[in-house]
Amino acid sequence: MKTTLLRSEDYTRSPWKNGGGIFTDIAGAHRADSPVKDWNSLLWRFASTPIVAPGPFSYMPGIDRLQMVVKGRGLVLKSPEREFDEREPFTTVRFTGELEIVTALEDGPVEVVNLMARRGAAEIELVALREPGGRVLSAGTHLIYAVSGDCSIRLNSEDLVIPDGSTLKVELAGAARVALVAGLAVLGSIRLVG
């Protein structure tokens, strides 16, 4: 097991693929054989972004996306086929990057966490850790993001504090147990396949 604390002051900022806003890049991975780290070489990305006005989502063919509101409320994602209801914070929605989506803000701006992955390259999961209790983490990469104040966790038998806005990156070759002790966090899990 390898753990790395990613501090909020070290995150990078990048424009959305469609140029409609700026996201905070927390962690990610690109194909090792690619000379350029861009959307075409992306394997996975964990990021946060404010959504301050209604507008279209970026077109991302071949990318699977998970999204969760972490600040604010009232977000609805509208596509020609269906709506994705994120009105309540910490609700995870899953959609594909090819889907034509426009946002609706029913109660002002929100901040969301996104976990996206190249289809066929990784399996992803995004959940809120809001109540004390444990869960098993499988082999892979796990990101525990303290979204509102400091967050205390127990990783196997070790007690750790993740400062507000920071992320603990946990890389596992085998299973481990994580338990939320206090605070609020979002857990993004990535398992590379193939």
Backbone as JSON Lines, residues from 0, in Angstrom:
{"i":0,"aa":"M","n":[0.85,-1.19,0.0],"ca":[0.0,0.0,0.0],"c":[0.89,1.24,0.0]}
{"i":1,"aa":"K","n":[0.5,2.19,-0.86],"ca":[1.21,3.47,-0.91],"c":[0.18,4.58,-0.72]}
{"i":2,"aa":"T","n":[0.48,5.51,0.2],"ca":[-0.42,6.65,0.42],"c":[0.33,7.94,0.13]}
{"i":3,"aa":"T","n":[-0.38,8.88,-0.5],"ca":[0.19,10.19,-0.83],"c":[-0.85,11.25,-0.51]}
{"i":4,"aa":"L","n":[-0.46,12.26,0.26],"ca":[-1.39,13.36,0.53],"c":[-1.25,14.4,-0.58]}
{"i":5,"aa":"L","n":[-2.35,14.64,-1.29],"ca":[-2.39,15.65,-2.34],"c":[-3.0,16.91,-1.73]}
{"i":6,"aa":"R","n":[-2.2,17.95,-1.58],"ca":[-2.67,19.17,-0.92],"c":[-3.35,20.09,-1.92]}
{"i":7,"aa":"S","n":[-4.38,20.78,-1.44],"ca":[-5.18,21.62,-2.34],"c":[-4.36,22.69,-3.03]}
{"i":8,"aa":"E","n":[-3.32,23.21,-2.37],"ca":[-2.49,24.25,-3.0],"c":[-1.66,23.73,-4.16]}
{"i":9,"aa":"D","n":[-1.55,22.4,-4.27],"ca":[-0.77,21.81,-5.37],"c":[-1.65,21.37,-6.54]}
{"i":10,"aa":"Y","n":[-2.97,21.45,-6.41],"ca":[-3.85,21.1,-7.53],"c":[-3.61,22.06,-8.68]}
{"i":11,"aa":"T","n":[-3.88,21.6,-9.88],"ca":[-3.76,22.48,-11.05],"c":[-5.15,22.85,-11.55]}
{"i":12,"aa":"R","n":[-5.21,23.94,-12.3],"ca":[-6.47,24.38,-12.89],"c":[-6.35,24.31,-14.4]}
{"i":13,"aa":"S","n":[-7.41,23.85,-15.03],"ca":[-7.43,23.71,-16.49],"c":[-8.8,24.08,-17.02]}
{"i":14,"aa":"P","n":[-8.87,24.54,-18.28],"ca":[-10.17,24.84,-18.86],"c":[-10.94,23.57,-19.18]}
{"i":15,"aa":"W","n":[-12.27,23.67,-19.09],"ca":[-13.11,22.57,-19.54],"c":[-12.78,22.29,-21.0]}
{"i":16,"aa":"K","n":[-13.07,21.08,-21.44],"ca":[-12.79,20.71,-22.83],"c":[-13.49,21.65,-23.8]}
{"i":17,"aa":"N","n":[-14.72,22.12,-23.43],"ca":[-15.45,23.03,-24.32],"c":[-15.16,24.5,-24.03]}
{"i":18,"aa":"G","n":[-14.26,24.76,-23.06],"ca":[-13.88,26.14,-22.76],"c":[-14.89,26.91,-21.93]}
{"i":19,"aa":"G","n":[-15.96,26.24,-21.45],"ca":[-17.03,26.94,-20.74],"c":[-16.77,27.22,-19.28]}
{"i":20,"aa":"G","n":[-15.66,26.75,-18.74],"ca":[-15.36,26.97,-17.32],"c":[-13.97,26.45,-17.0]}
{"i":21,"aa":"I","n":[-13.66,26.43,-15.71],"ca":[-12.36,25.96,-15.23],"c":[-12.59,24.85,-14.21]}
{"i":22,"aa":"F","n":[-11.83,23.75,-14.33],"ca":[-11.92,22.72,-13.31],"c":[-10.62,22.65,-12.53]}
{"i":23,"aa":"T","n":[-10.71,22.13,-11.33],"ca":[-9.55,21.89,-10.48],"c":[-9.17,20.43,-10.63]}
{"i":24,"aa":"D","n":[-7.99,20.2,-11.18],"ca":[-7.5,18.86,-11.46],"c":[-6.84,18.32,-10.19]}
{"i":25,"aa":"I","n":[-7.45,17.32,-9.56],"ca":[-6.94,16.78,-8.3],"c":[-5.96,15.64,-8.56]}
{"i":26,"aa":"A","n":[-6.32,14.7,-9.43],"ca":[-5.45,13.56,-9.75],"c":[-5.89,12.97,-11.07]}
{"i":27,"aa":"G","n":[-4.98,12.27,-11.72],"ca":[-5.33,11.64,-12.99],"c":[-4.2,10.77,-13.5]}
{"i":28,"aa":"A","n":[-4.48,10.1,-14.62],"ca":[-3.48,9.24,-15.26],"c":[-3.7,9.27,-16.76]}
{"i":29,"aa":"H","n":[-2.6,9.18,-17.49],"ca":[-2.63,9.15,-18.95],"c":[-1.87,7.92,-19.42]}
{"i":30,"aa":"R","n":[-2.11,7.52,-20.67],"ca":[-1.37,6.39,-21.24],"c":[0.13,6.67,-21.18]}
{"i":31,"aa":"A","n":[0.87,5.68,-20.71],"ca":[2.32,5.84,-20.55],"c":[3.02,6.05,-21.89]}
{"i":32,"aa":"D","n":[2.47,5.5,-22.97],"ca":[3.13,5.6,-24.27],"c":[2.79,6.88,-25.03]}
{"i":33,"aa":"S","n":[1.96,7.74,-24.43],"ca":[1.55,8.96,-25.14],"c":[2.55,10.08,-24.9]}
{"i":34,"aa":"P","n":[3.02,10.75,-25.96],"ca":[3.96,11.85,-25.78],"c":[3.3,13.1,-25.19]}
{"i":35,"aa":"V","n":[1.98,13.17,-25.26],"ca":[1.25,14.35,-24.8],"c":[0.17,13.92,-23.81]}
{"i":36,"aa":"K","n":[0.07,14.66,-22.7],"ca":[-1.01,14.41,-21.73],"c":[-2.17,15.31,-22.09]}
{"i":37,"aa":"D","n":[-3.14,14.73,-22.83],"ca":[-4.3,15.5,-23.26],"c":[-5.54,14.62,-23.14]}
{"i":38,"aa":"W","n":[-6.67,15.12,-23.65],"ca":[-7.92,14.36,-23.54],"c":[-7.83,13.03,-24.29]}
{"i":39,"aa":"N","n":[-7.04,12.95,-25.35],"ca":[-6.93,11.7,-26.13],"c":[-6.14,10.62,-25.41]}
{"i":40,"aa":"S","n":[-5.21,11.03,-24.54],"ca":[-4.39,10.05,-23.83],"c":[-4.9,9.77,-22.42]}
{"i":41,"aa":"L","n":[-5.98,10.43,-22.03],"ca":[-6.51,10.31,-20.67],"c":[-6.97,8.89,-20.37]}
{"i":42,"aa":"L","n":[-6.52,8.35,-19.22],"ca":[-7.05,7.08,-18.71],"c":[-8.13,7.36,-17.67]}
{"i":43,"aa":"W","n":[-7.84,8.29,-16.73],"ca":[-8.84,8.7,-15.73],"c":[-8.47,10.06,-15.17]}
{"i":44,"aa":"R","n":[-9.48,10.73,-14.64],"ca":[-9.28,12.05,-14.02],"c":[-10.28,12.24,-12.89]}
{"i":45,"aa":"F","n":[-9.8,12.78,-11.77],"ca":[-10.62,13.13,-10.61],"c":[-10.48,14.63,-10.43]}
{"i":46,"aa":"A","n":[-11.59,15.35,-10.49],"ca":[-11.53,16.81,-10.5],"c":[-12.77,17.4,-9.85]}
{"i":47,"aa":"S","n":[-12.66,18.67,-9.46],"ca":[-13.84,19.4,-8.98],"c":[-14.01,20.64,-9.85]}
{"i":48,"aa":"T","n":[-15.24,21.12,-9.91],"ca":[-15.5,22.31,-10.72],"c":[-16.76,23.01,-10.24]}
{"i":49,"aa":"P","n":[-16.75,24.34,-10.28],"ca":[-18.01,25.04,-10.02],"c":[-18.84,25.08,-11.3]}
{"i":50,"aa":"I","n":[-20.14,25.01,-11.13],"ca":[-21.08,25.25,-12.23],"c":[-21.9,26.46,-11.8]}
{"i":51,"aa":"V","n":[-21.64,27.59,-12.45],"ca":[-22.24,28.85,-11.99],"c":[-23.36,29.34,-12.89]}
{"i":52,"aa":"A","n":[-23.49,28.75,-14.08],"ca":[-24.54,29.15,-15.01],"c":[-24.94,27.94,-15.85]}
{"i":53,"aa":"P","n":[-26.2,27.89,-16.3],"ca":[-26.62,26.79,-17.17],"c":[-25.78,26.79,-18.45]}
{"i":54,"aa":"G","n":[-25.53,25.58,-18.96],"ca":[-24.77,25.49,-20.2],"c":[-24.51,24.05,-20.59]}
{"i":55,"aa":"P","n":[-23.91,23.86,-21.77],"ca":[-23.66,22.5,-22.25],"c":[-22.44,21.87,-21.61]}
{"i":56,"aa":"F","n":[-22.47,20.54,-21.49],"ca":[-21.3,19.79,-21.06],"c":[-20.39,19.55,-22.26]}
{"i":57,"aa":"S","n":[-19.13,19.31,-21.95],"ca":[-18.16,18.98,-23.0],"c":[-18.49,17.64,-23.63]}
{"i":58,"aa":"Y","n":[-18.24,17.53,-24.93],"ca":[-18.38,16.28,-25.67],"c":[-17.1,15.47,-25.46]}
{"i":59,"aa":"M","n":[-17.21,14.28,-24.86],"ca":[-16.05,13.46,-24.53],"c":[-16.27,12.03,-25.0]}
{"i":60,"aa":"P","n":[-16.11,11.76,-26.29],"ca":[-16.34,10.4,-26.78],"c":[-15.39,9.4,-26.13]}
{"i":61,"aa":"G","n":[-15.94,8.24,-25.77],"ca":[-15.13,7.18,-25.18],"c":[-14.87,7.32,-23.69]}
{"i":62,"aa":"I","n":[-15.47,8.33,-23.05],"ca":[-15.25,8.58,-21.63],"c":[-16.52,8.29,-20.85]}
{"i":63,"aa":"D","n":[-16.39,7.53,-19.77],"ca":[-17.48,7.32,-18.83],"c":[-17.3,8.31,-17.69]}
{"i":64,"aa":"R","n":[-18.43,8.88,-17.19],"ca":[-18.35,9.94,-16.2],"c":[-19.23,9.65,-15.0]}
{"i":65,"aa":"L","n":[-18.72,9.97,-13.83],"ca":[-19.48,9.98,-12.58],"c":[-19.4,11.39,-12.03]}
{"i":66,"aa":"Q","n":[-20.51,11.87,-11.48],"ca":[-20.53,13.23,-10.96],"c":[-21.37,13.3,-9.69]}
{"i":67,"aa":"M","n":[-20.97,14.2,-8.78],"ca":[-21.65,14.38,-7.51],"c":[-21.56,15.84,-7.09]}
{"i":68,"aa":"V","n":[-22.69,16.44,-6.69],"ca":[-22.68,17.8,-6.13],"c":[-22.15,17.73,-4.71]}
{"i":69,"aa":"V","n":[-21.16,18.59,-4.39],"ca":[-20.6,18.63,-3.04],"c":[-20.89,19.95,-2.33]}
{"i":70,"aa":"K","n":[-21.27,20.99,-3.07],"ca":[-21.66,22.26,-2.47],"c":[-22.82,22.83,-3.27]}
{"i":71,"aa":"G","n":[-23.82,23.35,-2.56],"ca":[-25.01,23.85,-3.22],"c":[-26.01,22.73,-3.45]}
{"i":72,"aa":"R","n":[-27.09,23.05,-4.16],"ca":[-28.12,22.06,-4.46],"c":[-28.91,22.53,-5.67]}
{"i":73,"aa":"G","n":[-29.74,21.62,-6.2],"ca":[-30.64,21.99,-7.27],"c":[-30.13,21.76,-8.68]}
{"i":74,"aa":"L","n":[-29.1,20.92,-8.86],"ca":[-28.55,20.67,-10.2],"c":[-29.31,19.54,-10.89]}
{"i":75,"aa":"V","n":[-29.69,19.79,-12.14],"ca":[-30.29,18.75,-12.99],"c":[-29.52,18.75,-14.31]}
{"i":76,"aa":"L","n":[-29.15,17.56,-14.77],"ca":[-28.51,17.4,-16.08],"c":[-29.57,16.92,-17.05]}
{"i":77,"aa":"K","n":[-29.76,17.66,-18.13],"ca":[-30.82,17.34,-19.09],"c":[-30.21,16.87,-20.4]}
{"i":78,"aa":"S","n":[-30.67,15.71,-20.86],"ca":[-30.27,15.19,-22.16],"c":[-31.53,14.9,-22.95]}
{"i":79,"aa":"P","n":[-31.42,14.68,-24.27],"ca":[-32.62,14.35,-25.05],"c":[-33.31,13.08,-24.58]}
{"i":80,"aa":"E","n":[-32.55,12.13,-24.0],"ca":[-33.1,10.85,-23.58],"c":[-33.67,10.87,-22.17]}
{"i":81,"aa":"R","n":[-33.04,11.63,-21.26],"ca":[-33.44,11.57,-19.85],"c":[-32.84,12.71,-19.06]}
{"i":82,"aa":"E","n":[-33.28,12.82,-17.81],"ca":[-32.69,13.78,-16.87],"c":[-31.92,13.02,-15.8]}
{"i":83,"aa":"F","n":[-30.84,13.64,-15.32],"ca":[-30.06,13.11,-14.22],"c":[-30.25,14.06,-13.04]}
{"i":84,"aa":"D","n":[-30.84,13.56,-11.98],"ca":[-31.25,14.38,-10.85],"c":[-30.14,14.44,-9.79]}
{"i":85,"aa":"E","n":[-29.52,15.61,-9.68],"ca":[-28.53,15.86,-8.64],"c":[-29.0,16.99,-7.72]}
{"i":86,"aa":"R","n":[-30.32,17.12,-7.57],"ca":[-30.86,18.21,-6.75],"c":[-30.34,18.14,-5.31]}
{"i":87,"aa":"E","n":[-30.21,16.91,-4.79],"ca":[-29.69,16.73,-3.45],"c":[-28.19,16.48,-3.51]}
{"i":88,"aa":"P","n":[-27.4,17.15,-2.66],"ca":[-25.96,16.92,-2.65],"c":[-25.62,15.47,-2.35]}
{"i":89,"aa":"F","n":[-24.47,15.06,-2.82],"ca":[-23.89,13.74,-2.58],"c":[-24.68,12.61,-3.22]}
{"i":90,"aa":"T","n":[-25.39,12.93,-4.3],"ca":[-26.04,11.94,-5.14],"c":[-25.15,11.71,-6.36]}
{"i":91,"aa":"T","n":[-24.78,10.47,-6.61],"ca":[-23.9,10.16,-7.75],"c":[-24.73,9.85,-8.98]}
{"i":92,"aa":"V","n":[-24.36,10.46,-10.11],"ca":[-24.97,10.11,-11.39],"c":[-23.88,9.61,-12.33]}
{"i":93,"aa":"R","n":[-24.27,8.7,-13.21],"ca":[-23.34,8.1,-14.19],"c":[-23.88,8.37,-15.59]}
{"i":94,"aa":"F","n":[-23.0,8.82,-16.48],"ca":[-23.4,9.06,-17.87],"c":[-22.17,8.96,-18.76]}
{"i":95,"aa":"T","n":[-22.4,8.9,-20.06],"ca":[-21.29,8.8,-21.0],"c":[-20.93,10.17,-21.55]}
{"i":96,"aa":"G","n":[-19.68,10.3,-21.94],"ca":[-19.19,11.56,-22.48],"c":[-19.78,11.94,-23.82]}
{"i":97,"aa":"E","n":[-20.4,10.95,-24.51],"ca":[-21.03,11.24,-25.8],"c":[-22.4,11.89,-25.64]}
{"i":98,"aa":"L","n":[-22.98,11.76,-24.46],"ca":[-24.34,12.23,-24.24],"c":[-24.4,13.76,-24.31]}
{"i":99,"aa":"E","n":[-25.37,14.25,-25.03],"ca":[-25.59,15.69,-25.14],"c":[-26.32,16.17,-23.89]}
{"i":100,"aa":"I","n":[-25.62,16.93,-23.04],"ca":[-26.17,17.34,-21.74],"c":[-26.11,18.86,-21.6]}
{"i":101,"aa":"V","n":[-27.18,19.41,-21.05],"ca":[-27.22,20.83,-20.68],"c":[-27.62,20.88,-19.22]}
{"i":102,"aa":"T","n":[-26.97,21.75,-18.44],"ca":[-27.27,21.85,-17.02],"c":[-28.42,22.79,-16.76]}
{"i":103,"aa":"A","n":[-29.16,22.48,-15.7],"ca":[-30.19,23.38,-15.17],"c":[-29.88,23.59,-13.7]}
{"i":104,"aa":"L","n":[-29.81,24.84,-13.28],"ca":[-29.53,25.19,-11.89],"c":[-30.81,25.75,-11.28]}
{"i":105,"aa":"E","n":[-31.41,25.01,-10.36],"ca":[-32.68,25.42,-9.78],"c":[-32.52,26.26,-8.53]}
{"i":106,"aa":"D","n":[-31.3,26.26,-7.95],"ca":[-31.11,26.97,-6.68],"c":[-29.73,27.61,-6.6]}
{"i":107,"aa":"G","n":[-29.27,28.18,-7.71],"ca":[-27.98,28.88,-7.72],"c":[-26.81,27.97,-8.05]}
{"i":108,"aa":"P","n":[-25.59,28.53,-8.03],"ca":[-24.38,27.79,-8.38],"c":[-24.14,26.58,-7.48]}
{"i":109,"aa":"V","n":[-23.42,25.6,-8.03],"ca":[-23.03,24.41,-7.29],"c":[-21.56,24.12,-7.57]}
{"i":110,"aa":"E","n":[-21.0,23.26,-6.74],"ca":[-19.69,22.7,-7.02],"c":[-19.84,21.2,-7.11]}
{"i":111,"aa":"V","n":[-19.21,20.59,-8.11],"ca":[-19.32,19.16,-8.31],"c":[-17.94,18.51,-8.31]}
{"i":112,"aa":"V","n":[-17.92,17.23,-7.99],"ca":[-16.74,16.39,-8.16],"c":[-17.03,15.46,-9.32]}
{"i":113,"aa":"N","n":[-16.07,15.33,-10.21],"ca":[-16.17,14.46,-11.38],"c":[-15.1,13.38,-11.3]}
{"i":114,"aa":"L","n":[-15.49,12.16,-11.62],"ca":[-14.53,11.08,-11.85],"c":[-14.84,10.55,-13.23]}
{"i":115,"aa":"M","n":[-13.85,10.62,-14.12],"ca":[-14.06,10.16,-15.48],"c":[-12.96,9.18,-15.87]}
{"i":116,"aa":"A","n":[-13.31,8.26,-16.77],"ca":[-12.34,7.25,-17.18],"c":[-12.58,6.85,-18.62]}
{"i":117,"aa":"R","n":[-11.5,6.5,-19.3],"ca":[-11.59,5.97,-20.66],"c":[-12.32,4.63,-20.61]}
{"i":118,"aa":"R","n":[-13.38,4.53,-21.39],"ca":[-14.18,3.3,-21.43],"c":[-13.31,2.12,-21.84]}
{"i":119,"aa":"G","n":[-13.37,1.05,-21.07],"ca":[-12.57,-0.14,-21.37],"c":[-11.2,-0.12,-20.72]}
{"i":120,"aa":"A","n":[-10.75,1.04,-20.23],"ca":[-9.43,1.14,-19.6],"c":[-9.51,1.08,-18.08]}
{"i":121,"aa":"A","n":[-10.66,1.52,-17.53],"ca":[-10.79,1.55,-16.07],"c":[-12.24,1.42,-15.66]}
{"i":122,"aa":"E","n":[-12.45,0.84,-14.48],"ca":[-13.76,0.81,-13.84],"c":[-13.71,1.82,-12.7]}
{"i":123,"aa":"I","n":[-14.79,2.61,-12.55],"ca":[-14.78,3.69,-11.58],"c":[-16.02,3.65,-10.68]}
{"i":124,"aa":"E","n":[-15.84,4.21,-9.47],"ca":[-16.93,4.32,-8.5],"c":[-16.73,5.63,-7.75]}
{"i":125,"aa":"L","n":[-17.84,6.29,-7.39],"ca":[-17.79,7.55,-6.67],"c":[-18.88,7.53,-5.6]}
{"i":126,"aa":"V","n":[-18.48,7.62,-4.33],"ca":[-19.43,7.58,-3.22],"c":[-19.08,8.63,-2.19]}
{"i":127,"aa":"A","n":[-20.09,9.07,-1.44],"ca":[-19.88,9.99,-0.33],"c":[-19.65,9.19,0.94]}
{"i":128,"aa":"L","n":[-18.7,9.63,1.75],"ca":[-18.47,9.07,3.08],"c":[-18.99,10.12,4.06]}
{"i":129,"aa":"R","n":[-20.22,9.89,4.57],"ca":[-20.85,10.89,5.44],"c":[-21.11,10.38,6.85]}
{"i":130,"aa":"E","n":[-21.21,9.07,7.0],"ca":[-21.51,8.47,8.3],"c":[-20.32,7.64,8.73]}
{"i":131,"aa":"P","n":[-19.96,7.69,10.03],"ca":[-18.87,6.82,10.5],"c":[-19.17,5.37,10.16]}
{"i":132,"aa":"G","n":[-18.15,4.67,9.76],"ca":[-18.31,3.27,9.37],"c":[-17.27,2.89,8.34]}
{"i":133,"aa":"G","n":[-17.13,1.59,8.12],"ca":[-16.05,1.12,7.26],"c":[-16.53,0.47,5.98]}
{"i":134,"aa":"R","n":[-15.59,0.3,5.09],"ca":[-15.83,-0.39,3.82],"c":[-14.5,-0.97,3.34]}
{"i":135,"aa":"V","n":[-14.59,-1.99,2.51],"ca":[-13.4,-2.63,1.95],"c":[-13.05,-1.94,0.64]}
{"i":136,"aa":"L","n":[-11.78,-1.61,0.49],"ca":[-11.25,-1.07,-0.77],"c":[-10.54,-2.2,-1.5]}
{"i":137,"aa":"S","n":[-10.84,-2.39,-2.77],"ca":[-10.18,-3.43,-3.55],"c":[-8.87,-2.9,-4.12]}
{"i":138,"aa":"A","n":[-8.12,-3.76,-4.76],"ca":[-6.88,-3.34,-5.41],"c":[-7.19,-2.25,-6.43]}
{"i":139,"aa":"G","n":[-6.35,-1.25,-6.49],"ca":[-6.55,-0.13,-7.4],"c":[-6.13,1.18,-6.75]}
{"i":140,"aa":"T","n":[-6.6,2.27,-7.32],"ca":[-6.31,3.61,-6.8],"c":[-7.58,4.18,-6.19]}
{"i":141,"aa":"H","n":[-7.45,4.74,-4.99],"ca":[-8.58,5.32,-4.28],"c":[-8.21,6.74,-3.85]}
{"i":142,"aa":"L","n":[-9.14,7.66,-4.01],"ca":[-8.93,9.06,-3.68],"c":[-9.97,9.47,-2.66]}
{"i":143,"aa":"I","n":[-9.5,9.88,-1.48],"ca":[-10.4,10.3,-0.4],"c":[-10.24,11.81,-0.26]}
{"i":144,"aa":"Y","n":[-11.27,12.54,-0.7],"ca":[-11.25,13.99,-0.83],"c":[-12.05,14.61,0.32]}
{"i":145,"aa":"A","n":[-11.39,15.41,1.17],"ca":[-12.04,16.09,2.29],"c":[-12.74,17.33,1.76]}
{"i":146,"aa":"V","n":[-14.06,17.26,1.6],"ca":[-14.78,18.34,0.9],"c":[-15.27,19.46,1.79]}
{"i":147,"aa":"S","n":[-15.33,19.23,3.1],"ca":[-15.88,20.26,3.99],"c":[-15.25,20.13,5.36]}
{"i":148,"aa":"G","n":[-14.13,20.79,5.57],"ca":[-13.4,20.67,6.83],"c":[-12.48,19.48,6.82]}
{"i":149,"aa":"D","n":[-11.69,19.36,7.9],"ca":[-10.79,18.22,8.02],"c":[-11.6,16.93,8.14]}
{"i":150,"aa":"C","n":[-11.01,15.84,7.7],"ca":[-11.66,14.54,7.7],"c":[-10.72,13.54,8.37]}
{"i":151,"aa":"S","n":[-11.25,12.74,9.29],"ca":[-10.46,11.71,9.96],"c":[-10.9,10.34,9.46]}
{"i":152,"aa":"I","n":[-9.92,9.52,9.1],"ca":[-10.21,8.16,8.64],"c":[-9.3,7.18,9.34]}
{"i":153,"aa":"R","n":[-9.68,5.92,9.28],"ca":[-8.81,4.82,9.72],"c":[-8.57,3.95,8.5]}
{"i":154,"aa":"L","n":[-7.32,3.81,8.12],"ca":[-6.94,2.98,6.97],"c":[-6.24,1.75,7.51]}
{"i":155,"aa":"N","n":[-6.89,0.6,7.39],"ca":[-6.5,-0.6,8.12],"c":[-6.44,-0.23,9.6]}
{"i":156,"aa":"S","n":[-5.27,-0.17,10.22],"ca":[-5.22,0.17,11.65],"c":[-4.61,1.55,11.9]}
{"i":157,"aa":"E","n":[-4.36,2.31,10.84],"ca":[-3.7,3.62,10.98],"c":[-4.73,4.75,10.92]}
{"i":158,"aa":"D","n":[-4.67,5.65,11.91],"ca":[-5.54,6.82,11.93],"c":[-4.87,7.97,11.19]}
{"i":159,"aa":"L","n":[-5.62,8.6,10.28],"ca":[-5.09,9.67,9.44],"c":[-6.07,10.83,9.41]}
{"i":160,"aa":"V","n":[-5.53,12.04,9.31],"ca":[-6.36,13.23,9.14],"c":[-6.06,13.82,7.76]}
{"i":161,"aa":"I","n":[-7.12,14.06,6.99],"ca":[-6.98,14.69,5.67],"c":[-7.44,16.13,5.83]}
{"i":162,"aa":"P","n":[-6.54,17.11,5.62],"ca":[-6.92,18.51,5.79],"c":[-8.0,18.93,4.79]}
{"i":163,"aa":"D","n":[-8.79,19.91,5.19],"ca":[-9.87,20.44,4.37],"c":[-9.39,20.73,2.94]}
{"i":164,"aa":"G","n":[-10.09,20.19,1.96],"ca":[-9.76,20.43,0.56],"c":[-8.67,19.56,0.0]}
{"i":165,"aa":"S","n":[-8.0,18.79,0.85],"ca":[-6.92,17.92,0.39],"c":[-7.47,16.52,0.09]}
{"i":166,"aa":"T","n":[-6.64,15.69,-0.53],"ca":[-7.04,14.34,-0.95],"c":[-5.96,13.35,-0.56]}
{"i":167,"aa":"L","n":[-6.38,12.24,0.02],"ca":[-5.45,11.15,0.28],"c":[-5.56,10.16,-0.88]}
{"i":168,"aa":"K","n":[-4.44,9.97,-1.59],"ca":[-4.38,9.0,-2.67],"c":[-3.85,7.69,-2.11]}
{"i":169,"aa":"V","n":[-4.62,6.62,-2.27],"ca":[-4.26,5.32,-1.73],"c":[-4.14,4.35,-2.9]}
{"i":170,"aa":"E","n":[-2.94,3.81,-3.08],"ca":[-2.69,2.85,-4.17],"c":[-2.51,1.47,-3.54]}
{"i":171,"aa":"L","n":[-3.36,0.53,-3.94],"ca":[-3.41,-0.79,-3.31],"c":[-3.13,-1.9,-4.31]}
{"i":172,"aa":"A","n":[-2.27,-2.84,-3.9],"ca":[-2.07,-4.06,-4.68],"c":[-3.05,-5.14,-4.25]}
{"i":173,"aa":"G","n":[-3.58,-5.0,-3.04],"ca":[-4.59,-5.94,-2.52],"c":[-5.63,-5.16,-1.75]}
{"i":174,"aa":"A","n":[-6.53,-5.86,-1.1],"ca":[-7.63,-5.21,-0.39],"c":[-7.15,-4.54,0.89]}
{"i":175,"aa":"A","n":[-7.86,-3.48,1.3],"ca":[-7.62,-2.78,2.57],"c":[-8.97,-2.32,3.09]}
{"i":176,"aa":"R","n":[-8.99,-1.91,4.35],"ca":[-10.24,-1.44,4.95],"c":[-10.09,0.03,5.3]}
{"i":177,"aa":"V","n":[-11.1,0.82,4.94],"ca":[-11.12,2.23,5.3],"c":[-12.39,2.5,6.09]}
{"i":178,"aa":"A","n":[-12.26,3.35,7.12],"ca":[-13.43,3.74,7.91],"c":[-13.39,5.24,8.12]}
{"i":179,"aa":"L","n":[-14.53,5.89,7.92],"ca":[-14.67,7.3,8.25],"c":[-14.84,7.4,9.76]}
{"i":180,"aa":"V","n":[-14.0,8.22,10.39],"ca":[-14.08,8.45,11.83],"c":[-14.85,9.74,12.11]}
{"i":181,"aa":"A","n":[-14.5,10.8,11.37],"ca":[-15.19,12.08,11.55],"c":[-15.02,12.91,10.29]}
{"i":182,"aa":"G","n":[-16.0,13.79,10.03],"ca":[-15.91,14.67,8.88],"c":[-16.75,14.17,7.72]}
{"i":183,"aa":"L","n":[-16.4,14.67,6.56],"ca":[-17.15,14.4,5.33],"c":[-16.15,14.25,4.2]}
{"i":184,"aa":"A","n":[-16.3,13.2,3.4],"ca":[-15.35,12.98,2.31],"c":[-16.07,12.36,1.12]}
{"i":185,"aa":"V","n":[-15.44,12.48,-0.03],"ca":[-15.88,11.8,-1.24],"c":[-14.78,10.79,-1.6]}
{"i":186,"aa":"L","n":[-15.19,9.57,-1.89],"ca":[-14.27,8.5,-2.24],"c":[-14.43,8.18,-3.73]}
{"i":187,"aa":"G","n":[-13.36,8.38,-4.47],"ca":[-13.31,7.98,-5.86],"c":[-12.41,6.76,-5.99]}
{"i":188,"aa":"S","n":[-12.89,5.71,-6.66],"ca":[-12.13,4.47,-6.79],"c":[-11.93,4.15,-8.27]}
{"i":189,"aa":"I","n":[-10.71,3.77,-8.62],"ca":[-10.35,3.48,-10.01],"c":[-9.63,2.14,-10.06]}
{"i":190,"aa":"R","n":[-10.12,1.26,-10.92],"ca":[-9.43,-0.01,-11.14],"c":[-9.14,-0.15,-12.62]}
{"i":191,"aa":"L","n":[-7.84,-0.1,-12.97],"ca":[-7.46,-0.26,-14.37],"c":[-7.75,-1.67,-14.82]}
{"i":192,"aa":"V","n":[-8.2,-1.8,-16.05],"ca":[-8.5,-3.12,-16.61],"c":[-7.76,-3.3,-17.93]}
{"i":193,"aa":"G","n":[-7.59,-4.54,-18.35],"ca":[-6.97,-4.8,-19.64],"c":[-5.49,-4.59,-19.65]}
